[in-house]
């Protein structure tokens, strides 16, 4: 498993054992800041698409 995979397992375990931490981070989302989530999602999609395209073209 990669470092990012282990980090995700750690995060999920932390949120499962201490749900108040997860609820605190969810509570920061507001309609006024919703555009930040859209921008982050769009950038993430473009980056992931570029990585997949690069992998397909180099193999």
PyMOL commands that place a pseudoatom at each C-alpha (Angstrom):
pseudoatom trace, name=CA, resn=UNK, resi=1, chain=A, elem=C, hetatm=0, pos=[0.000, 0.000, 0.000]
pseudoatom trace, name=CA, resn=UNK, resi=2, chain=A, elem=C, hetatm=0, pos=[1.227, 3.498, -0.776]
pseudoatom trace, name=CA, resn=UNK, resi=3, chain=A, elem=C, hetatm=0, pos=[1.826, 6.334, 1.633]
pseudoatom trace, name=CA, resn=UNK, resi=4, chain=A, elem=C, hetatm=0, pos=[-1.402, 7.987, 0.466]
pseudoatom trace, name=CA, resn=UNK, resi=5, chain=A, elem=C, hetatm=0, pos=[-3.273, 4.746, 1.022]
pseudoatom trace, name=CA, resn=UNK, resi=6, chain=A, elem=C, hetatm=0, pos=[-1.995, 4.462, 4.591]
pseudoatom trace, name=CA, resn=UNK, resi=7, chain=A, elem=C, hetatm=0, pos=[-2.794, 8.125, 5.207]
pseudoatom trace, name=CA, resn=UNK, resi=8, chain=A, elem=C, hetatm=0, pos=[-6.368, 7.497, 4.072]
pseudoatom trace, name=CA, resn=UNK, resi=9, chain=A, elem=C, hetatm=0, pos=[-6.654, 4.445, 6.352]
pseudoatom trace, name=CA, resn=UNK, resi=10, chain=A, elem=C, hetatm=0, pos=[-5.365, 6.534, 9.260]
pseudoatom trace, name=CA, resn=UNK, resi=11, chain=A, elem=C, hetatm=0, pos=[-7.828, 9.339, 8.504]
pseudoatom trace, name=CA, resn=UNK, resi=12, chain=A, elem=C, hetatm=0, pos=[-10.801, 6.979, 8.273]
pseudoatom trace, name=CA, resn=UNK, resi=13, chain=A, elem=C, hetatm=0, pos=[-9.801, 5.245, 11.507]
pseudoatom trace, name=CA, resn=UNK, resi=14, chain=A, elem=C, hetatm=0, pos=[-9.427, 8.590, 13.271]
pseudoatom trace, name=CA, resn=UNK, resi=15, chain=A, elem=C, hetatm=0, pos=[-12.839, 9.791, 12.054]
pseudoatom trace, name=CA, resn=UNK, resi=16, chain=A, elem=C, hetatm=0, pos=[-14.423, 6.465, 12.994]
pseudoatom trace, name=CA, resn=UNK, resi=17, chain=A, elem=C, hetatm=0, pos=[-13.018, 6.476, 16.515]
pseudoatom trace, name=CA, resn=UNK, resi=18, chain=A, elem=C, hetatm=0, pos=[-13.473, 10.223, 17.080]
pseudoatom trace, name=CA, resn=UNK, resi=19, chain=A, elem=C, hetatm=0, pos=[-16.458, 11.392, 14.989]
pseudoatom trace, name=CA, resn=UNK, resi=20, chain=A, elem=C, hetatm=0, pos=[-16.362, 14.890, 16.503]
pseudoatom trace, name=CA, resn=UNK, resi=21, chain=A, elem=C, hetatm=0, pos=[-13.179, 15.575, 14.509]
pseudoatom trace, name=CA, resn=UNK, resi=22, chain=A, elem=C, hetatm=0, pos=[-14.903, 14.707, 11.240]
pseudoatom trace, name=CA, resn=UNK, resi=23, chain=A, elem=C, hetatm=0, pos=[-17.984, 16.713, 12.120]
pseudoatom trace, name=CA, resn=UNK, resi=24, chain=A, elem=C, hetatm=0, pos=[-15.800, 19.725, 12.915]
pseudoatom trace, name=CA, resn=UNK, resi=25, chain=A, elem=C, hetatm=0, pos=[-14.255, 19.657, 9.442]
pseudoatom trace, name=CA, resn=UNK, resi=26, chain=A, elem=C, hetatm=0, pos=[-17.662, 19.190, 7.802]
pseudoatom trace, name=CA, resn=UNK, resi=27, chain=A, elem=C, hetatm=0, pos=[-19.013, 22.130, 9.801]
pseudoatom trace, name=CA, resn=UNK, resi=28, chain=A, elem=C, hetatm=0, pos=[-16.598, 24.510, 8.074]
pseudoatom trace, name=CA, resn=UNK, resi=29, chain=A, elem=C, hetatm=0, pos=[-18.398, 24.129, 4.734]
pseudoatom trace, name=CA, resn=UNK, resi=30, chain=A, elem=C, hetatm=0, pos=[-20.655, 27.083, 3.998]
pseudoatom trace, name=CA, resn=UNK, resi=31, chain=A, elem=C, hetatm=0, pos=[-22.584, 28.142, 0.921]
pseudoatom trace, name=CA, resn=UNK, resi=32, chain=A, elem=C, hetatm=0, pos=[-20.386, 31.242, 0.649]
pseudoatom trace, name=CA, resn=UNK, resi=33, chain=A, elem=C, hetatm=0, pos=[-17.338, 29.002, 0.240]
pseudoatom trace, name=CA, resn=UNK, resi=34, chain=A, elem=C, hetatm=0, pos=[-18.946, 26.357, -1.976]
pseudoatom trace, name=CA, resn=UNK, resi=35, chain=A, elem=C, hetatm=0, pos=[-17.059, 27.635, -5.027]
pseudoatom trace, name=CA, resn=UNK, resi=36, chain=A, elem=C, hetatm=0, pos=[-13.802, 26.520, -3.381]
pseudoatom trace, name=CA, resn=UNK, resi=37, chain=A, elem=C, hetatm=0, pos=[-15.015, 22.924, -3.408]
pseudoatom trace, name=CA, resn=UNK, resi=38, chain=A, elem=C, hetatm=0, pos=[-16.016, 23.190, -7.056]
pseudoatom trace, name=CA, resn=UNK, resi=39, chain=A, elem=C, hetatm=0, pos=[-12.622, 24.609, -8.015]
pseudoatom trace, name=CA, resn=UNK, resi=40, chain=A, elem=C, hetatm=0, pos=[-10.775, 21.919, -6.040]
pseudoatom trace, name=CA, resn=UNK, resi=41, chain=A, elem=C, hetatm=0, pos=[-12.886, 19.204, -7.665]
pseudoatom trace, name=CA, resn=UNK, resi=42, chain=A, elem=C, hetatm=0, pos=[-12.269, 20.580, -11.146]
pseudoatom trace, name=CA, resn=UNK, resi=43, chain=A, elem=C, hetatm=0, pos=[-8.511, 20.844, -10.594]
pseudoatom trace, name=CA, resn=UNK, resi=44, chain=A, elem=C, hetatm=0, pos=[-8.400, 17.346, -9.120]
pseudoatom trace, name=CA, resn=UNK, resi=45, chain=A, elem=C, hetatm=0, pos=[-10.308, 15.952, -12.090]
pseudoatom trace, name=CA, resn=UNK, resi=46, chain=A, elem=C, hetatm=0, pos=[-7.975, 17.612, -14.596]
pseudoatom trace, name=CA, resn=UNK, resi=47, chain=A, elem=C, hetatm=0, pos=[-4.856, 16.404, -12.764]
pseudoatom trace, name=CA, resn=UNK, resi=48, chain=A, elem=C, hetatm=0, pos=[-6.166, 12.850, -12.452]
pseudoatom trace, name=CA, resn=UNK, resi=49, chain=A, elem=C, hetatm=0, pos=[-7.192, 12.822, -16.121]
pseudoatom trace, name=CA, resn=UNK, resi=50, chain=A, elem=C, hetatm=0, pos=[-3.738, 14.024, -17.148]
pseudoatom trace, name=CA, resn=UNK, resi=51, chain=A, elem=C, hetatm=0, pos=[-2.066, 11.290, -15.088]
pseudoatom trace, name=CA, resn=UNK, resi=52, chain=A, elem=C, hetatm=0, pos=[-4.285, 8.591, -16.582]
pseudoatom trace, name=CA, resn=UNK, resi=53, chain=A, elem=C, hetatm=0, pos=[-3.701, 9.906, -20.112]
pseudoatom trace, name=CA, resn=UNK, resi=54, chain=A, elem=C, hetatm=0, pos=[0.053, 10.001, -19.538]
pseudoatom trace, name=CA, resn=UNK, resi=55, chain=A, elem=C, hetatm=0, pos=[0.013, 6.439, -18.237]
pseudoatom trace, name=CA, resn=UNK, resi=56, chain=A, elem=C, hetatm=0, pos=[-2.022, 5.236, -21.218]
pseudoatom trace, name=CA, resn=UNK, resi=57, chain=A, elem=C, hetatm=0, pos=[0.264, 6.948, -23.728]
pseudoatom trace, name=CA, resn=UNK, resi=58, chain=A, elem=C, hetatm=0, pos=[3.516, 5.718, -22.182]
pseudoatom trace, name=CA, resn=UNK, resi=59, chain=A, elem=C, hetatm=0, pos=[2.558, 2.050, -21.873]
for i in range(1, 59): cmd.bond("trace and resi %d" % i, "trace and resi %d" % (i + 1))
show_as sticks, trace
zoom trace
